[in-house]
C-alpha cells in the first residue's frame, strides 16, 4: 500500500523535508510505520532498537531526509561520530539553508577527528578546546571551520 502523493505521513520528522521540496518523497505505509517505531524507540532511549527499525525501511527510502534525521539522532546518542558526520553532511546538502545540519556535521567531524587523536575527548584524556568570545556565533564558525 502506498501513501497518497503529496500527503505526508504524520510520523515524519517535520524539519527534515517539506512537500514543496525537490527531495520530498512520501514513504510507503510500511516504511512510515517503521520510521514511526524508530522515532518511538529514540524517545525511549532505545537507540539500537531504533536503528534496527530504520534498517527495516526499504533500501530505496533509507536516504530520504525523514529517515536520515532520525539516523543522526541515533548516531549522536551512540557517539558514532564518523557515521553521524556522513549523514549530517547529506542533510546539510539537502537543506543548505538549515544551520542545524551544518552544525551537527561540523561537530561530528570534529569529534571523529578528536576521538582518533585523543584530543577533545575527555574520556581519552583529552580536553575540550574552546575558542572565540564565547558567543554562539563564534562556536558555530569554529565548528564549521573544523570540517575543513
VENZITA-V687798 format. One line per field, one symbol per residue. phi: phi as a letter, one per 40 degrees, with the letter a starting at -180 (. if undefined). A space follows every 50 residues. Layout:
phi->???
//
This chain:
phi->.bcccgbcccccccccabccccccacccddccccccccccccccgbcccc cccccccddcbcccddccccccdcccccfcccccccccccccccbccbcd ccccccccccccccccbgcgbdccgcbcbbagcgcdcccccccccccc
//
